[in-house]
Amino acid sequence: MKKWKKLSERIAYSGWRKVIVRKFLLPNEKEEEFDVIQNGDFVTIAAFTKNKEAILVNQFRVGSERELISFPEGGIEKGESLEAASARELLEETGYEAEEIVFLKTFHKAYFTQKQHILLAKNCKKISEQNLDESEFIEVIKMPFDDFRLFIKNKNDERMNNNVDAAYLAMDEMGWL
Protein backbone atom coordinates (compact mmCIF):
# COMPACT_ATOMS: atom_id res chain seq x y z
CA MET A 1 0.00 0.00 0.00
CA LYS A 2 1.26 3.45 -0.91
CA LYS A 3 2.00 5.59 2.17
CA TRP A 4 0.18 8.70 3.33
CA LYS A 5 2.23 11.79 4.17
CA LYS A 6 1.21 14.22 6.92
CA LEU A 7 1.57 17.81 5.70
CA SER A 8 0.34 19.78 8.71
CA GLU A 9 -1.51 19.66 12.00
CA ARG A 10 -3.36 22.30 13.99
CA ILE A 11 -5.56 22.38 17.06
CA ALA A 12 -9.10 23.41 16.11
CA TYR A 13 -10.53 23.14 19.63
CA SER A 14 -9.05 22.62 23.07
CA GLY A 15 -11.28 21.58 25.95
CA TRP A 16 -11.57 18.38 27.95
CA ARG A 17 -10.58 16.78 24.65
CA LYS A 18 -8.81 18.39 21.73
CA VAL A 19 -9.91 18.37 18.13
CA ILE A 20 -6.93 18.31 15.80
CA VAL A 21 -7.12 18.98 12.08
CA ARG A 22 -4.50 16.97 10.20
CA LYS A 23 -3.77 17.53 6.52
CA PHE A 24 -2.42 14.59 4.52
CA LEU A 25 -1.11 14.00 1.04
CA LEU A 26 -3.07 10.93 -0.05
CA PRO A 27 -1.68 8.09 -2.15
CA ASN A 28 -3.53 9.58 -5.17
CA GLU A 29 -1.54 12.85 -4.68
CA LYS A 30 -4.59 14.80 -3.44
CA GLU A 31 -4.57 16.75 -0.18
CA GLU A 32 -7.28 16.12 2.42
CA GLU A 33 -8.01 17.35 5.96
CA PHE A 34 -9.29 15.07 8.73
CA ASP A 35 -10.64 15.86 12.20
CA VAL A 36 -9.01 13.79 14.95
CA ILE A 37 -9.99 13.69 18.62
CA GLN A 38 -7.08 13.75 21.05
CA ASN A 39 -7.66 12.20 24.44
CA GLY A 40 -5.69 10.11 26.90
CA ASP A 41 -5.38 6.34 26.69
CA PHE A 42 -7.88 4.31 28.71
CA VAL A 43 -8.60 0.84 30.05
CA THR A 44 -11.71 -1.27 29.57
CA ILE A 45 -12.09 -3.86 32.31
CA ALA A 46 -14.00 -7.01 31.31
CA ALA A 47 -14.93 -7.97 34.87
CA PHE A 48 -16.53 -11.21 36.03
CA THR A 49 -17.30 -12.76 39.40
CA LYS A 50 -16.30 -16.35 40.24
CA ASN A 51 -19.98 -17.23 39.58
CA LYS A 52 -19.61 -16.10 35.92
CA GLU A 53 -21.52 -12.84 36.36
CA ALA A 54 -20.48 -9.87 34.24
CA ILE A 55 -19.93 -6.67 36.22
CA LEU A 56 -21.25 -3.82 34.11
CA VAL A 57 -21.94 -0.12 34.53
CA ASN A 58 -24.94 1.82 33.30
CA GLN A 59 -24.44 5.54 32.80
CA PHE A 60 -25.66 8.47 30.75
CA ARG A 61 -23.40 9.25 27.78
CA VAL A 62 -23.51 12.77 26.39
CA GLY A 63 -22.62 11.88 22.80
CA SER A 64 -25.59 9.57 22.30
CA GLU A 65 -27.69 11.42 24.91
CA ARG A 66 -28.79 8.15 26.46
CA GLU A 67 -27.83 5.60 29.08
CA LEU A 68 -25.42 2.96 27.84
CA ILE A 69 -24.18 -0.21 29.47
CA SER A 70 -20.52 -1.14 29.36
CA PHE A 71 -17.74 -2.73 31.26
CA PRO A 72 -16.05 -0.30 33.66
CA GLU A 73 -13.63 2.04 31.87
CA GLY A 74 -11.35 4.88 32.77
CA GLY A 75 -8.24 6.91 32.09
CA ILE A 76 -4.72 5.86 32.93
CA GLU A 77 -2.91 8.18 35.31
CA LYS A 78 0.66 9.27 34.59
CA GLY A 79 3.11 6.49 35.49
CA GLU A 80 0.31 4.02 36.24
CA SER A 81 0.46 0.48 34.82
CA LEU A 82 -2.50 -0.87 32.87
CA GLU A 83 -3.19 -3.39 35.63
CA ALA A 84 -3.09 -0.72 38.35
CA ALA A 85 -5.38 1.58 36.33
CA SER A 86 -7.80 -1.32 35.82
CA ALA A 87 -7.84 -2.24 39.51
CA ARG A 88 -8.37 1.41 40.50
CA GLU A 89 -11.16 2.08 37.98
CA LEU A 90 -12.93 -1.20 38.79
CA LEU A 91 -12.92 -0.38 42.50
CA GLU A 92 -13.92 3.28 42.04
CA GLU A 93 -16.77 2.63 39.61
CA THR A 94 -18.15 -0.62 41.05
CA GLY A 95 -16.71 -1.33 44.51
CA TYR A 96 -15.36 -4.66 43.21
CA GLU A 97 -11.83 -6.03 43.46
CA ALA A 98 -10.36 -8.67 41.15
CA GLU A 99 -8.43 -11.72 42.25
CA GLU A 100 -6.38 -11.44 39.06
CA ILE A 101 -6.12 -8.92 36.21
CA VAL A 102 -4.86 -10.08 32.82
CA PHE A 103 -3.94 -7.89 29.82
CA LEU A 104 -5.79 -8.98 26.66
CA LYS A 105 -5.23 -6.49 23.82
CA THR A 106 -4.73 -2.87 22.76
CA PHE A 107 -6.95 -1.23 20.14
CA HIS A 108 -6.30 1.92 18.10
CA LYS A 109 -9.27 3.98 16.94
CA ALA A 110 -9.63 5.39 13.43
CA TYR A 111 -10.19 9.06 14.33
CA PHE A 112 -8.80 9.22 17.88
CA THR A 113 -5.24 9.47 19.13
CA GLN A 114 -6.05 7.44 22.23
CA LYS A 115 -5.54 3.72 22.69
CA GLN A 116 -8.03 1.41 24.38
CA HIS A 117 -6.41 -1.31 26.49
CA ILE A 118 -8.63 -4.33 27.24
CA LEU A 119 -8.00 -6.20 30.49
CA LEU A 120 -9.80 -9.11 32.10
CA ALA A 121 -10.63 -8.93 35.81
CA LYS A 122 -11.16 -12.47 37.14
CA ASN A 123 -13.07 -13.64 40.22
CA CYS A 124 -14.21 -10.20 41.30
CA LYS A 125 -15.81 -9.64 44.68
CA LYS A 126 -17.53 -6.63 46.21
CA ILE A 127 -15.35 -5.05 48.90
CA SER A 128 -16.58 -1.46 49.13
CA GLU A 129 -19.03 1.13 47.92
CA GLN A 130 -18.41 3.12 44.74
CA ASN A 131 -16.05 6.10 44.92
CA LEU A 132 -17.24 8.20 41.97
CA ASP A 133 -16.06 11.53 40.62
CA GLU A 134 -18.47 14.47 40.97
CA SER A 135 -19.61 14.10 37.35
CA GLU A 136 -20.04 10.31 37.45
CA PHE A 137 -23.44 8.78 38.09
CA ILE A 138 -23.08 5.03 37.65
CA GLU A 139 -25.45 2.15 38.31
CA VAL A 140 -23.65 -1.20 38.76
CA ILE A 141 -25.27 -4.20 37.08
CA LYS A 142 -24.34 -7.81 37.80
CA MET A 143 -25.53 -9.89 34.87
CA PRO A 144 -25.44 -13.71 34.84
CA PHE A 145 -23.25 -15.04 32.03
CA ASP A 146 -26.07 -16.55 29.94
CA ASP A 147 -28.02 -13.27 30.12
CA PHE A 148 -24.84 -11.35 29.25
CA ARG A 149 -24.24 -13.43 26.12
CA LEU A 150 -27.83 -12.81 25.02
CA PHE A 151 -27.48 -9.10 25.80
CA ILE A 152 -24.40 -8.57 23.61
CA LYS A 153 -25.89 -10.64 20.76
CA ASN A 154 -29.31 -8.97 20.78
CA LYS A 155 -29.38 -6.88 17.60
CA ASN A 156 -32.42 -4.95 18.82
CA ASP A 157 -30.81 -3.81 22.10
CA GLU A 158 -28.73 -0.67 21.49
CA ARG A 159 -27.61 -0.15 25.09
CA MET A 160 -24.17 -1.82 24.77
CA ASN A 161 -21.44 0.83 24.66
CA ASN A 162 -19.07 -0.69 22.12
CA ASN A 163 -17.54 -3.34 24.42
CA VAL A 164 -18.31 -6.40 22.31
CA ASP A 165 -14.60 -6.70 21.48
CA ALA A 166 -13.72 -6.79 25.19
CA ALA A 167 -16.50 -9.31 25.85
CA TYR A 168 -15.27 -11.60 23.08
CA LEU A 169 -11.64 -11.44 24.19
CA ALA A 170 -12.56 -12.07 27.84
CA MET A 171 -14.85 -15.01 27.06
CA ASP A 172 -12.19 -16.52 24.79
CA GLU A 173 -9.49 -16.11 27.46
CA MET A 174 -11.74 -17.80 30.05
CA GLY A 175 -12.62 -20.65 27.65
CA TRP A 176 -16.32 -19.72 27.64
CA LEU A 177 -16.90 -19.51 23.88
C-alpha positions, 0 to 999 in steps of 0.5 A, spaced: 500 500 500 502 506 498 503 511 504 500 517 506 504 523 508 502 528 513 503 535 511 500 539 517 496 539 523 493 544 527 488 544 534 481 546 532 478 546 539 481 545 546 477 543 551 476 536 555 478 533 549 482 536 543 480 536 536 486 536 531 485 537 524 490 533 520 492 535 513 495 529 509 497 527 502 493 521 499 496 516 495 492 519 489 496 525 490 490 529 493 490 533 499 485 532 504 483 534 511 481 530 517 478 531 524 481 527 529 480 527 537 485 527 542 484 524 548 488 520 553 489 512 553 484 508 557 482 501 560 476 497 559 475 492 564 472 485 562 470 484 569 466 477 572 465 474 578 467 467 580 460 465 579 460 467 571 456 474 572 459 480 568 460 486 572 457 492 568 456 499 569 450 503 566 451 511 565 448 516 561 453 518 555 452 525 552 454 523 545 448 519 544 444 522 549 442 516 552 444 511 558 449 505 555 451 499 558 458 497 558 464 494 562 467 499 567 472 504 563 477 509 565 483 513 564 490 511 565 494 516 570 501 518 569 506 512 570 500 508 572 500 500 569 495 498 565 493 493 571 493 498 576 489 503 572 484 497 571 484 495 579 483 502 581 477 504 575 474 497 577 474 499 585 472 506 584 466 505 579 463 498 582 466 497 589 469 490 586 476 487 586 479 482 582 483 476 584 487 477 578 487 482 572 490 479 565 492 484 559 488 482 553 489 487 547 490 494 545 486 497 540 487 503 536 481 507 533 480 510 526 479 518 528 482 518 535 489 518 538 487 514 544 488 507 545 483 502 548 487 497 552 482 491 554 484 487 560 480 481 564 478 482 571 477 475 574 473 472 580 471 479 582 468 480 589 464 486 592 469 489 597 466 497 598 461 502 595 463 506 589 467 512 589 465 516 583 467 523 581 463 528 581 460 528 574 459 520 574 453 517 576 453 510 575 449 504 576 452 497 577 449 491 574 451 484 575 448 480 569 449 472 569 453 469 564 447 466 559 443 473 560 450 477 558 451 473 552 444 474 550 445 481 551 451 482 547 448 478 541 441 482 541 441 486 535 435 490 537 438 492 544 442 498 542 444 499 550 451 496 549 457 501 549 461 498 544 464 493 548 463 487 544 470 486 542 472 486 550 466 481 551 469 476 546 476 477 548 474 475 555 470 469 554 475 466 549 481 467 554 476 464 560 474 458 555 467 460 555 466 460 547 
